[in-house]
Amino acid sequence: MMQPVNSQPKVLYAEDEAQLRQLVATMLEILGYDVTVASNGKVATEKAADWQPDVIIMDVRMPVMNGPEAIKIIRSDPRTAHIPVLVLSANTDARTREMCRLAGANKFFAKPIGMKQINVAIREALKTPQLAD
């Protein structure tokens, strides 16, 4: 999907830790993205449907609804099924990665992540809506 000139790509960032949520949101804004945040997976699914972001960045462990559960809902909703989902998690074990992949995540990244790496990941997701591992 091509972005119109002067249009900032929209990124939804779901993270339950308030300080990290604010830090990454600020980092994304500095990189030129229009950012909306969610404090858990349930809020993320609602904001994804309403706001229609270009990319979603999702934590794994969150209260109310975890990342993989939220990704399944995002993938099952025709309004959001096409949106690339990048998982950003401190839990990097094979089971967690597989759980996210099966839920429908496009890519998995370990925390902490640098500005350049997250920018490249978002740019790649914007170019190719259906990413492969």
C-alpha positions as CSV (number, residue, x, y, z in Angstrom):
1,M,0.0,0.0,0.0
2,M,1.5,3.3,-1.1
3,Q,1.5,6.2,1.4
4,P,0.2,9.5,0.1
5,V,2.8,12.3,0.1
6,N,3.1,13.9,3.5
7,S,1.3,11.1,5.1
8,Q,2.9,9.5,8.2
9,P,2.6,5.7,8.4
10,K,0.4,4.8,11.3
11,V,1.9,2.5,13.9
12,L,-0.1,0.9,16.8
13,Y,2.2,-0.1,19.7
14,A,0.8,-2.5,22.3
15,E,2.9,-2.7,25.5
16,D,1.8,-3.0,29.2
17,E,4.9,-1.4,30.8
18,A,4.2,2.3,30.8
19,Q,7.8,3.6,30.7
20,L,8.7,1.3,27.8
21,R,5.5,2.1,26.0
22,Q,6.3,5.8,26.2
23,L,9.9,5.4,25.3
24,V,9.2,3.3,22.2
25,A,6.2,5.6,21.2
26,T,8.5,8.6,21.4
27,M,11.2,6.8,19.4
28,L,8.7,5.9,16.7
29,E,7.4,9.5,16.5
30,I,11.0,10.8,16.1
31,L,11.4,8.3,13.2
32,G,8.3,10.0,11.6
33,Y,5.5,7.7,12.4
34,D,2.0,8.6,13.6
35,V,1.7,6.5,16.8
36,T,-1.1,5.2,18.9
37,V,-0.5,3.1,22.0
38,A,-2.4,0.3,23.8
39,S,-1.7,-1.0,27.3
40,N,-3.0,-4.6,26.6
41,G,-4.1,-6.9,23.8
42,K,-7.8,-6.2,24.2
43,V,-7.3,-2.4,23.8
44,A,-5.0,-3.1,20.8
45,T,-7.6,-5.2,19.0
46,E,-10.2,-2.4,19.5
47,K,-7.7,0.4,18.4
48,A,-6.6,-1.7,15.4
49,A,-10.2,-2.0,14.1
50,D,-11.1,1.7,14.8
51,W,-7.8,3.4,13.8
52,Q,-6.6,1.1,11.0
53,P,-2.9,1.3,11.5
54,D,-0.4,0.5,8.7
55,V,1.7,-1.7,11.1
56,I,1.1,-3.1,14.6
57,I,3.9,-3.7,17.1
58,M,2.8,-6.1,19.8
59,D,4.2,-7.3,23.1
60,V,3.6,-10.9,24.2
61,R,2.9,-10.8,27.9
62,M,0.2,-8.3,28.8
63,P,-2.7,-8.2,31.2
64,V,-6.3,-8.7,30.1
65,M,-5.3,-10.2,26.8
66,N,-1.8,-11.3,25.7
67,G,-0.2,-10.7,22.4
68,P,-0.9,-14.0,20.7
69,E,-4.6,-13.9,21.7
70,A,-4.8,-10.3,20.3
71,I,-3.0,-11.3,17.1
72,K,-5.6,-14.1,16.5
73,I,-8.4,-11.7,16.9
74,I,-6.7,-9.2,14.5
75,R,-6.2,-11.9,11.9
76,S,-9.8,-13.1,12.2
77,D,-11.3,-9.6,11.7
78,P,-11.7,-8.6,8.0
79,R,-11.0,-5.0,8.9
80,T,-7.5,-5.8,10.4
81,A,-6.5,-9.2,8.9
82,H,-4.2,-7.5,6.4
83,I,-2.2,-5.4,8.9
84,P,1.4,-6.6,9.4
85,V,2.0,-7.5,13.1
86,L,5.6,-7.3,14.5
87,V,6.1,-8.9,17.9
88,L,8.6,-7.2,20.2
89,S,9.2,-9.3,23.3
90,A,11.7,-10.1,26.1
91,N,10.5,-13.7,25.9
92,T,12.5,-15.2,23.0
93,D,12.3,-18.9,23.6
94,A,11.2,-21.2,20.8
95,R,7.8,-21.9,22.3
96,T,6.9,-18.2,22.5
97,R,8.1,-17.5,18.9
98,E,6.1,-20.5,17.6
99,M,3.0,-19.4,19.5
100,C,3.3,-15.9,17.9
101,R,3.9,-17.3,14.5
102,L,0.9,-19.6,14.7
103,A,-1.3,-16.7,15.9
104,G,-0.4,-14.9,12.7
105,A,2.6,-12.6,13.6
106,N,4.7,-11.5,10.6
107,K,8.0,-11.0,12.4
108,F,9.5,-11.5,15.9
109,F,12.0,-9.2,17.5
110,A,13.8,-9.5,20.9
111,K,13.8,-6.6,23.4
112,P,15.6,-4.4,23.6
113,I,15.5,-3.2,20.0
114,G,17.3,-0.2,18.5
115,M,15.8,2.6,16.5
116,K,17.4,1.6,13.3
117,Q,16.3,-2.1,13.6
118,I,12.7,-1.1,14.4
119,N,12.6,1.4,11.6
120,V,13.9,-1.1,9.0
121,A,11.3,-3.7,10.2
122,I,8.5,-1.2,9.9
123,R,9.6,-0.1,6.5
124,E,9.9,-3.7,5.3
125,A,6.4,-4.4,6.6
126,L,5.0,-1.3,4.8
127,K,6.5,-2.6,1.5
128,T,5.3,-6.1,1.8
129,P,2.1,-6.6,3.7
130,Q,2.5,-10.4,3.9
131,L,5.9,-11.0,5.4
132,A,7.5,-14.4,5.8
133,D,9.8,-15.5,8.6
